[in-house]
């Protein structure tokens, strides 16, 4: 069955949380920053002819960033997610009613940016207070509800 319309929910990956940690020998904070969340892209492909994939699974999310670690180790960045769509696919953001049509072969468009990673307590080290205990939380990203249609 040929499917030419679909409604999906997309989301970039959340950023990883920062780490609160201290050196054992009391030399101050050593918590690492969290990794960035992965981005979500649409890519046109001549190998895809319909939107059937988007009716079987209606929610897509890029990978989350990893949490920071002790000894100033930064968390790993989340992997980007590339969703192949047919040429001449129109993407409509249901909230803003903004339309984008992908007309070229191998076009790539960023749909959702991943969240920033949180700061570990190592970022506070240059300050005169040597025992900061708080870290900045990871940034959550918003979901987008999209309509896809073939033109």
C-alpha positions as CSV (number, residue, x, y, z in Angstrom):
1,X,0.0,0.0,0.0
2,X,1.4,3.4,-1.0
3,X,1.4,5.9,1.9
4,X,1.8,9.6,1.1
5,X,0.9,11.3,4.4
6,X,2.1,10.7,8.0
7,X,2.1,12.5,11.3
8,X,5.1,12.0,13.6
9,X,6.7,13.3,16.8
10,X,10.5,14.1,16.7
11,X,12.9,15.1,19.3
12,X,16.6,15.8,19.6
13,X,18.6,13.9,22.3
14,X,18.8,15.4,25.8
15,X,22.1,16.6,27.1
16,X,23.9,14.5,29.7
17,X,24.0,15.7,33.3
18,X,27.2,17.2,34.8
19,X,29.0,15.3,37.6
20,X,29.7,16.5,41.1
21,X,32.9,14.9,42.3
22,X,36.0,15.9,44.4
23,X,39.6,14.8,44.3
24,X,40.5,12.3,47.0
25,X,43.4,14.4,48.3
26,X,41.2,17.5,48.9
27,X,42.4,19.6,46.0
28,X,39.0,20.7,45.0
29,X,36.3,19.8,42.5
30,X,36.8,17.4,39.5
31,X,33.3,16.7,38.1
32,X,33.1,16.6,34.3
33,X,30.6,18.1,32.0
34,X,27.8,16.1,30.4
35,X,27.8,15.3,26.7
36,X,25.6,17.1,24.1
37,X,22.5,15.3,22.9
38,X,22.3,14.1,19.3
39,X,20.6,16.1,16.5
40,X,17.7,14.8,14.3
41,X,17.9,15.3,10.5
42,X,15.8,14.5,7.5
43,X,17.7,13.3,4.4
44,X,16.2,12.9,1.0
45,X,16.9,9.6,-0.7
46,X,16.0,8.2,-4.1
47,X,15.8,4.7,-2.5
48,X,12.7,5.7,-0.5
49,X,9.4,6.0,-2.4
50,X,6.7,6.4,0.3
51,X,6.2,7.3,4.0
52,X,5.3,3.8,5.2
53,X,8.1,3.8,7.8
54,X,6.5,6.8,9.5
55,X,3.2,5.1,10.0
56,X,4.7,2.0,11.6
57,X,6.7,4.1,14.1
58,X,5.4,7.6,14.9
59,X,8.0,8.8,17.4
60,X,11.7,9.4,16.7
61,X,14.4,10.6,19.1
62,X,18.1,11.1,18.7
63,X,20.4,9.6,21.3
64,X,20.9,11.3,24.6
65,X,24.4,12.6,25.7
66,X,26.2,10.7,28.5
67,X,26.7,11.9,32.0
68,X,30.0,13.5,32.9
69,X,32.5,11.5,35.1
70,X,35.1,12.1,37.8
71,X,38.5,13.5,37.0
72,X,37.1,16.1,34.6
73,X,35.9,13.5,32.1
74,X,33.3,14.9,29.6
75,X,30.4,12.7,28.8
76,X,30.1,11.2,25.2
77,X,27.9,13.1,22.7
78,X,24.7,11.4,21.6
79,X,24.6,10.0,18.1
80,X,22.7,12.0,15.4
81,X,19.6,10.4,13.9
82,X,19.1,10.6,10.1
83,X,15.6,9.9,8.8
84,X,15.4,9.1,5.0
85,X,12.5,10.6,3.2
86,X,11.5,10.6,-0.5
87,X,12.3,13.5,-2.8
88,X,9.6,16.2,-2.8
89,X,8.5,15.6,0.8
90,X,6.8,18.5,2.5
91,X,7.4,18.8,6.2
92,X,4.9,20.9,8.2
93,X,5.4,21.9,11.8
94,X,1.9,21.6,13.3
95,X,2.5,24.2,15.9
96,X,4.0,27.0,13.8
97,X,2.5,25.9,10.4
98,X,5.9,26.4,8.8
99,X,6.4,24.3,5.7
100,X,9.6,23.0,4.2
101,X,9.8,21.0,0.9
102,X,12.8,18.9,0.2
103,X,13.2,18.9,-3.5
104,X,16.9,18.0,-4.2
105,X,18.4,14.6,-4.0
106,X,20.6,14.1,-0.9
107,X,19.3,17.2,0.8
108,X,19.8,17.3,4.6
109,X,17.9,19.5,7.0
110,X,18.3,19.8,10.7
111,X,14.9,19.4,12.4
112,X,15.7,19.1,16.1
113,X,18.9,20.2,17.8
114,X,20.2,18.1,20.7
115,X,20.4,19.6,24.2
116,X,23.5,21.0,25.8
117,X,25.3,18.9,28.4
118,X,25.2,20.1,32.0
119,X,28.2,21.6,33.7
120,X,30.1,19.5,36.2
121,X,31.4,21.2,39.4
122,X,34.9,21.5,37.9
123,X,33.7,24.6,36.0
124,X,33.6,26.4,39.4
125,X,37.2,25.6,40.3
126,X,38.7,29.1,39.6
127,X,36.4,30.7,42.2
128,X,37.8,31.3,45.7
129,X,35.3,28.8,47.2
130,X,36.9,25.4,46.7
131,X,34.0,23.2,47.6
132,X,31.1,23.8,45.2
133,X,28.6,21.1,45.4
134,X,26.1,22.0,42.7
135,X,26.1,21.1,39.0
136,X,24.0,22.6,36.2
137,X,21.4,20.2,34.9
138,X,21.3,18.9,31.4
139,X,19.1,20.8,28.9
140,X,15.9,19.1,27.9
141,X,14.7,19.5,24.3
142,X,11.2,20.1,23.1
143,X,9.3,17.7,21.0
144,X,8.0,18.7,17.6
145,X,4.8,17.3,16.0
146,X,5.2,17.2,12.2
147,X,3.1,16.3,9.3
148,X,4.8,14.7,6.3
149,X,3.3,14.6,2.8
150,X,4.5,13.8,-0.7
151,X,4.1,16.6,-3.2
